[in-house]
């Protein structure tokens, strides 16, 4: 029996360690045929980070030799897209930041560290690039990378274009907004360091160095507050074709239960409990109740507890996401 991937958000780790993977690779083709700069917003704990991790391994040029192993038995394995393993992927992860009650300089330093983490990972491609790692300004740090990439492109040494993926683009700023609205405006609006960072992405999309951009998040407040700083992204969050890109459909939940639960009586009982407590999310208009999606983290939490104890868990809600209920 495959393991239940509760809390596992790295796609490669999930596959290599024989965890269950609910296939969402059929959406890659839809994304490629959509706009080049996309924003996808959904509540927390819905599987956005796992989806961006899957995207990384699919588009990363250095992961081409792992494609068969990682994507076997998925939709995209039999239906690869034109851009499979065809990008230098620059991925920024802004999840997990605690920003409440911090000063602007502290926020800037924390944001800079996250940007540096993404750049350090990107330097694994082996480019002849010198990065200004001593700066505490994320825009200067990012610009030092992009400037050299533009130089390499002019010299004909950049064989592939960039795909920039940002996970939880607004996690950082949402934390700021909970505390001090004026501080939020200072870092996001005007000439703030967050706005300046995304303005560089906009500029280098225009220059043709960055070919595609995909960001996940929770709400559009941060993006809207940047005004002209980053006005190139198309929000596809409420489009019908992406309704089930994260979260779990009714059929996906039924399949998980039937695969993991032996008793047919328990299967129906568990499904009905989940239907009552974890279903109810509808992200596009004019859909029926059967189109509602389940919170994937809660489903995995329930199944993990059930498999471990052999009975329905007493606590149906995961304390690890209780902060989301408060928000």
ABEGO torsion letter per residue (X at the ends): XBBBBBGBABAAAAAAAGBBBBBAAAAAAAAAABBABBBBBBBBGAGAAAAAAAAAAAABAAAAAAAAAAABGBAAAABBBAABGABBBBBBBABGBBABGBBAAAAAAAAAAAAAAAAAAAAAAGBBBBBBAABABAAAAAAAAAAAAAAAAAAGABABBBBBBBBGAAAAAAAAAAABAAAAAAAABEABAAAAAAAAAAAAAAAGABABBBBBBABAAAAAAAEAABAABBBAAABAAAAAABEBBAAAAAAAAAAABABAAAAAAAAAAAAAAABGBBABBGBBAAABBBBAAAAAAAAAAAAAAGBBBABABBAAAAAAAAX
